[in-house]
Amino acid sequence: MNKKRLLSGIQPTGRMHLGNYLGAVSNWAKMQEDNDAFFMIADLHALTSVYENPAKLRTDKYNLALDLLAAGIDPEKSCLFNQSEVKEHSELHLALSMITPLSWLTRVPSYKSKKEEIKGKDLDTYGFLGYPVLQAADIMLYKAEVVPVGQDQLAHLELTREIARRFNHLYKNVFPEPAEKLTQIPILPGTDGRKMSKSYGNDIAISATAEETTKLVMKMLTDPNRQRRNDPGNPEVCPVYAYQKTFNISNRVTEIASQCKSGEIGCVDCKKECAKVVNDMLEGFRTKREEISAKPDYVQEVLNAGAKKAREIAAITMLEVRESVGL
């Protein structure tokens, strides 16, 4: 069977949280079975928002690689590497930036929303505005045919296709137009009810201990109209119930909703049960993470091997690009 080339990446801007795992990494682990999968730790992208703290970036990169391996990314089935270890990402980004109209970047829907989400940092930089071009370079460098995305990322992928079309029109037909692989992303709010985000400080890291996870779940907001234990609640507005629906694999979910509406179960008891099911789900991950942590050189060996494989493919693409543009 001819496997399709697939590429995706994740930024090392802090510990991987439950939203990252459900929205991306759990799908990656499944997709590596049927695709020629390349997964990158997008450290060049991370520089757009964490450029002022290089020591933290280095630590976050290692921990993210550890999390990815523990979460099921198999180096025997996929290529895992640090983006910055393949210098062709930067070279292709530069070449593509020369032909990408400024108006294409300012219309990207997430440009303004990300600036509003990431507070307290100077994001009025060329790098932050131009990160979609680097994202296009990431995909095009490996001539990826498939890119796993959520519905909210379709605009980014369409920009990649536009850049590929423009390059092929100006020079010669080098790049395929990648197709989206829409992934089902469960709606998992942060502990305060907003979108889960490290920027908001409302995330639950999958590498947190069982005790840390329990404390975070017990502090979660619930139905604001429920003042006393016996008050009837509305589970659909409660972040804890969103977790119950996602992680509680028993037949209890419908029962919990009914008991919440009737006031039979209090928020504290619901949170305790929720913390248990989350911890149960993470038990296998934690065990594997400890096993990998006990082999200090393993993570770097995986990343080195992945970068070597990625560079071999990237070098071939850049030969075509340099010849095409006249360099």
DOTORVO-838074 format. One record per residue (C-alpha): x, z, y; residue in one letter. Coordinates in steps of 0.001 Angstrom, whole numbers, plus 500000, padded with zeros to 6 digits. Each point is the difference from the previous one (the first is absolute). Example, Ala and Ser with C-alpha at 12.3 -4.5 7.8 and 13.67 -1.06 7.14 Angstrom:
<rs>
{r {512300, 507800, 495500}, "a"},
{r {501370, 499340, 503440}, "s"},
</rs>
This chain:
<rs>
{r {500000, 500000, 500000}, "m"},
{r {501337, 499047, 503436}, "n"},
{r {499804, 503072, 502163}, "k"},
{r {499287, 499655, 503709}, "k"},
{r {502497, 501414, 502486}, "r"},
{r {498520, 503087, 501692}, "l"},
{r {501428, 501988, 502890}, "l"},
{r {498957, 503186, 501721}, "s"},
{r {501698, 502799, 501906}, "g"},
{r {499557, 503518, 501288}, "i"},
{r {501664, 501679, 502962}, "q"},
{r {502130, 503141, 499513}, "p"},
{r {498529, 501911, 502930}, "t"},
{r {499438, 503289, 498164}, "g"},
{r {498804, 501160, 496620}, "r"},
{r {497654, 497701, 498081}, "m"},
{r {496492, 501390, 500212}, "h"},
{r {496869, 499662, 497896}, "l"},
{r {498701, 497192, 502208}, "g"},
{r {503195, 497970, 499427}, "n"},
{r {499782, 500585, 496280}, "y"},
{r {496347, 499003, 499641}, "l"},
{r {500133, 497170, 502512}, "g"},
{r {503195, 498312, 498834}, "a"},
{r {502292, 501497, 497409}, "v"},
{r {497487, 500572, 497203}, "s"},
{r {499060, 496309, 500342}, "n"},
{r {503665, 498976, 499993}, "w"},
{r {500517, 501758, 496677}, "a"},
{r {497217, 497884, 498499}, "k"},
{r {501044, 496732, 501651}, "m"},
{r {503594, 500187, 498749}, "q"},
{r {498678, 499363, 496504}, "e"},
{r {498777, 496480, 500762}, "d"},
{r {502113, 498872, 502962}, "n"},
{r {503617, 499387, 500952}, "d"},
{r {499881, 503047, 502247}, "a"},
{r {502298, 500869, 502908}, "f"},
{r {499409, 503352, 501702}, "f"},
{r {502060, 500949, 503025}, "m"},
{r {500599, 503205, 501890}, "i"},
{r {499467, 498591, 503485}, "a"},
{r {502668, 501916, 501897}, "d"},
{r {500456, 497276, 502621}, "l"},
{r {496297, 500265, 500770}, "h"},
{r {500330, 503785, 500191}, "a"},
{r {502512, 499576, 502835}, "l"},
{r {497164, 498774, 502226}, "t"},
{r {498668, 503573, 500231}, "s"},
{r {502687, 502397, 498689}, "v"},
{r {503078, 498448, 501560}, "y"},
{r {501002, 503292, 501639}, "e"},
{r {500594, 501926, 496749}, "n"},
{r {502408, 498213, 497631}, "p"},
{r {500718, 503065, 497849}, "a"},
{r {496312, 500474, 499231}, "k"},
{r {499624, 496301, 499234}, "l"},
{r {502740, 500178, 497369}, "r"},
{r {498380, 503016, 498356}, "t"},
{r {496557, 498423, 500117}, "d"},
{r {501297, 496818, 498356}, "k"},
{r {501362, 501909, 497025}, "y"},
{r {496875, 502116, 499612}, "n"},
{r {497762, 496941, 500212}, "l"},
{r {501982, 498245, 497276}, "a"},
{r {499705, 503123, 497877}, "l"},
{r {496234, 500128, 500606}, "d"},
{r {499571, 496316, 499141}, "l"},
{r {501858, 500320, 496719}, "l"},
{r {498085, 503148, 499079}, "a"},
{r {496715, 498294, 500919}, "a"},
{r {500535, 497225, 497473}, "g"},
{r {502181, 497306, 501566}, "i"},
{r {502090, 498859, 497048}, "d"},
{r {503395, 498410, 500810}, "p"},
{r {499817, 498194, 496666}, "e"},
{r {496848, 498207, 501162}, "k"},
{r {500497, 499671, 503750}, "s"},
{r {502688, 499821, 502676}, "c"},
{r {500232, 503085, 502237}, "l"},
{r {502418, 499874, 502932}, "f"},
{r {500736, 501088, 503547}, "n"},
{r {499068, 497268, 502472}, "q"},
{r {503148, 500549, 502098}, "s"},
{r {502242, 499374, 496979}, "e"},
{r {498916, 496353, 500102}, "v"},
{r {501336, 498729, 503316}, "k"},
{r {498100, 496727, 499640}, "e"},
{r {496837, 501855, 501079}, "h"},
{r {501532, 500403, 503453}, "s"},
{r {501357, 496461, 500082}, "e"},
{r {496685, 498398, 499116}, "l"},
{r {498203, 502294, 502437}, "h"},
{r {502243, 498708, 502775}, "l"},
{r {499396, 496362, 499062}, "a"},
{r {496233, 500482, 499830}, "l"},
{r {499901, 501904, 503293}, "s"},
{r {501265, 496860, 501721}, "m"},
{r {496891, 498021, 499015}, "i"},
{r {497287, 502697, 500160}, "t"},
{r {497897, 499847, 503186}, "p"},
{r {499720, 503294, 501865}, "l"},
{r {496222, 499671, 500085}, "s"},
{r {499874, 500160, 496195}, "w"},
{r {501561, 503468, 500086}, "l"},
{r {497937, 501530, 502773}, "t"},
{r {496768, 499052, 498246}, "r"},
{r {500876, 501819, 496739}, "v"},
{r {497202, 502597, 499700}, "p"},
{r {502224, 502851, 498856}, "s"},
{r {502419, 499713, 502942}, "y"},
{r {497910, 502065, 502388}, "k"},
{r {498519, 502248, 497323}, "s"},
{r {503437, 500970, 498679}, "k"},
{r {501239, 500775, 503501}, "k"},
{r {497035, 502325, 500468}, "e"},
{r {500474, 501629, 496583}, "e"},
{r {503727, 500687, 500378}, "i"},
{r {500142, 502372, 502950}, "k"},
{r {503054, 501421, 501746}, "g"},
{r {502325, 497048, 499333}, "k"},
{r {501087, 497109, 502188}, "d"},
{r {498619, 496971, 498196}, "l"},
{r {500295, 497576, 502901}, "d"},
{r {502830, 498233, 498226}, "t"},
{r {500688, 496471, 498823}, "y"},
{r {500325, 501283, 496447}, "g"},
{r {496551, 501572, 499946}, "f"},
{r {498351, 496901, 501471}, "l"},
{r {501888, 497719, 497627}, "g"},
{r {499585, 501948, 496768}, "y"},
{r {497368, 497521, 498668}, "p"},
{r {502696, 497300, 500138}, "v"},
{r {502305, 502194, 497934}, "l"},
{r {497081, 500564, 497636}, "q"},
{r {499580, 496237, 499702}, "a"},
{r {503724, 499655, 499316}, "a"},
{r {499739, 502584, 497216}, "d"},
{r {497333, 497957, 498246}, "i"},
{r {501425, 496563, 500656}, "m"},
{r {503553, 500920, 499009}, "l"},
{r {498944, 500305, 496358}, "y"},
{r {497419, 497212, 500257}, "k"},
{r {497432, 502527, 498845}, "a"},
{r {496814, 498456, 498697}, "e"},
{r {498007, 503231, 499895}, "v"},
{r {499874, 502888, 502477}, "v"},
{r {497867, 503071, 499234}, "p"},
{r {498098, 501012, 503136}, "v"},
{r {496994, 501962, 501083}, "g"},
{r {497239, 498449, 502073}, "q"},
{r {501543, 501375, 503208}, "d"},
{r {503298, 498176, 499348}, "q"},
{r {498614, 496494, 499618}, "l"},
{r {500866, 499129, 503600}, "a"},
{r {503673, 500740, 499300}, "h"},
{r {500034, 497730, 496988}, "l"},
{r {498267, 497213, 501892}, "e"},
{r {502717, 500246, 502660}, "l"},
{r {502580, 499558, 497244}, "t"},
{r {498203, 496866, 498845}, "r"},
{r {499916, 498689, 503572}, "e"},
{r {503742, 500566, 500408}, "i"},
{r {500680, 498306, 496652}, "a"},
{r {497866, 497011, 501023}, "r"},
{r {501790, 499753, 503339}, "r"},
{r {503440, 500095, 498360}, "f"},
{r {499005, 497391, 497420}, "n"},
{r {498580, 497767, 502757}, "h"},
{r {503023, 500298, 502303}, "l"},
{r {502627, 499552, 497286}, "y"},
{r {499149, 499338, 496368}, "k"},
{r {497772, 501470, 497329}, "n"},
{r {501972, 503080, 498956}, "v"},
{r {497442, 502785, 499799}, "f"},
{r {496789, 500362, 497980}, "p"},
{r {497040, 501680, 501656}, "e"},
{r {499514, 503358, 498278}, "p"},
{r {496588, 500975, 498668}, "a"},
{r {498504, 503433, 500441}, "e"},
{r {499339, 502307, 497089}, "k"},
{r {497244, 502187, 501355}, "l"},
{r {500279, 503540, 498721}, "t"},
{r {497260, 502568, 499816}, "q"},
{r {501108, 502881, 502202}, "i"},
{r {497994, 503215, 499618}, "p"},
{r {499070, 501593, 503306}, "i"},
{r {502062, 503190, 499999}, "l"},
{r {499863, 501966, 503252}, "p"},
{r {502674, 502380, 501177}, "g"},
{r {499541, 503742, 499945}, "t"},
{r {498377, 499877, 503461}, "d"},
{r {497546, 497222, 499113}, "g"},
{r {501856, 497249, 501837}, "r"},
{r {501884, 497163, 498310}, "k"},
{r {502820, 501460, 497919}, "m"},
{r {503221, 499414, 501910}, "s"},
{r {503402, 501620, 500251}, "k"},
{r {499726, 499406, 503748}, "s"},
{r {496936, 502249, 500130}, "y"},
{r {501569, 502673, 497793}, "g"},
{r {496865, 500059, 497837}, "n"},
{r {501502, 498574, 496813}, "d"},
{r {500555, 501470, 496548}, "i"},
{r {503353, 498933, 498569}, "a"},
{r {499962, 499114, 496325}, "i"},
{r {503340, 501799, 499657}, "s"},
{r {498513, 503261, 501301}, "a"},
{r {499951, 502888, 497544}, "t"},
{r {496750, 501074, 498404}, "a"},
{r {499977, 503046, 502279}, "e"},
{r {500575, 497894, 503135}, "e"},
{r {497274, 497572, 498959}, "t"},
{r {497537, 502825, 499398}, "t"},
{r {500704, 501491, 503434}, "k"},
{r {499429, 496639, 501692}, "l"},
{r {496729, 499399, 498146}, "v"},
{r {498767, 503519, 500804}, "m"},
{r {500586, 499305, 503721}, "k"},
{r {498027, 496755, 499976}, "m"},
{r {497065, 499546, 502329}, "l"},
{r {496556, 499812, 498436}, "t"},
{r {496463, 499266, 501230}, "d"},
{r {500085, 501397, 503583}, "p"},
{r {496291, 500870, 499865}, "n"},
{r {500467, 502315, 497060}, "r"},
{r {500600, 503474, 501461}, "q"},
{r {499147, 502283, 497064}, "r"},
{r {500617, 499683, 496278}, "r"},
{r {496334, 499483, 499146}, "n"},
{r {499333, 497440, 502734}, "d"},
{r {499045, 496560, 498639}, "p"},
{r {502824, 497519, 500567}, "g"},
{r {500491, 496266, 500302}, "n"},
{r {502737, 498961, 497553}, "p"},
{r {500269, 496499, 501445}, "e"},
{r {501530, 501336, 503244}, "v"},
{r {502321, 502433, 498217}, "c"},
{r {503643, 498941, 499416}, "p"},
{r {500206, 502301, 496980}, "v"},
{r {497184, 498104, 498283}, "y"},
{r {501893, 496726, 500599}, "a"},
{r {502824, 501531, 497951}, "y"},
{r {497576, 501138, 497318}, "q"},
{r {498693, 496448, 499635}, "k"},
{r {503534, 498637, 499769}, "t"},
{r {501695, 502518, 497741}, "f"},
{r {497323, 501860, 498038}, "n"},
{r {499755, 497962, 496801}, "i"},
{r {497430, 502314, 498429}, "s"},
{r {496252, 499617, 500362}, "n"},
{r {500073, 502723, 502631}, "r"},
{r {499954, 497769, 503075}, "v"},
{r {496250, 499376, 500028}, "t"},
{r {499408, 503652, 499216}, "e"},
{r {502275, 501127, 502837}, "i"},
{r {498109, 497789, 502450}, "a"},
{r {496691, 501463, 498854}, "s"},
{r {501292, 503574, 500182}, "q"},
{r {501420, 499395, 503488}, "c"},
{r {496693, 498637, 501259}, "k"},
{r {498112, 502985, 498590}, "s"},
{r {502557, 502589, 501111}, "g"},
{r {500755, 501054, 496403}, "e"},
{r {503747, 499438, 500371}, "i"},
{r {502004, 501221, 502961}, "g"},
{r {502796, 498119, 501707}, "c"},
{r {502677, 502428, 498767}, "v"},
{r {498994, 499535, 496357}, "d"},
{r {499794, 496226, 500475}, "c"},
{r {503503, 499966, 501512}, "k"},
{r {501415, 502043, 497106}, "k"},
{r {498591, 497511, 497521}, "e"},
{r {501249, 497111, 502101}, "c"},
{r {503529, 501431, 500167}, "a"},
{r {500027, 500323, 496217}, "k"},
{r {498989, 496401, 499337}, "v"},
{r {502559, 498698, 502513}, "v"},
{r {502741, 502092, 498415}, "n"},
{r {498942, 498882, 496526}, "d"},
{r {500316, 496370, 501093}, "m"},
{r {503488, 500612, 501413}, "l"},
{r {501331, 501950, 497031}, "e"},
{r {501491, 496982, 498221}, "g"},
{r {501565, 498717, 503226}, "f"},
{r {501630, 503368, 500720}, "r"},
{r {501438, 500228, 496502}, "t"},
{r {501514, 496522, 500190}, "k"},
{r {501347, 500644, 503503}, "r"},
{r {501847, 503076, 498760}, "e"},
{r {501454, 498016, 497103}, "e"},
{r {501303, 497269, 502316}, "i"},
{r {501326, 502576, 502500}, "s"},
{r {502132, 501448, 497209}, "a"},
{r {501909, 496684, 499868}, "k"},
{r {501559, 499881, 503482}, "p"},
{r {501511, 496513, 499702}, "d"},
{r {496988, 498303, 498426}, "y"},
{r {498043, 499255, 503177}, "v"},
{r {502982, 498385, 501726}, "q"},
{r {500820, 497982, 496873}, "e"},
{r {496450, 498610, 499958}, "v"},
{r {500149, 499116, 503704}, "l"},
{r {503424, 498360, 499646}, "n"},
{r {498829, 497854, 497097}, "a"},
{r {496824, 499073, 501866}, "g"},
{r {501896, 499018, 503145}, "a"},
{r {502378, 497830, 497961}, "k"},
{r {497105, 498098, 498442}, "k"},
{r {498213, 499654, 503347}, "a"},
{r {503152, 498736, 501753}, "r"},
{r {500480, 497256, 497418}, "e"},
{r {496548, 498580, 500731}, "i"},
{r {500201, 500595, 503759}, "a"},
{r {503332, 498156, 500269}, "a"},
{r {498500, 496855, 498480}, "i"},
{r {497082, 500071, 502444}, "t"},
{r {502285, 500461, 502985}, "m"},
{r {502114, 497010, 498986}, "l"},
{r {496834, 497898, 500268}, "e"},
{r {499074, 501602, 503320}, "v"},
{r {503405, 499557, 501590}, "r"},
{r {500154, 496357, 498926}, "e"},
{r {496459, 499429, 501255}, "s"},
{r {500529, 501402, 503492}, "v"},
{r {503434, 498433, 500458}, "g"},
{r {502294, 503016, 499643}, "l"},
</rs>
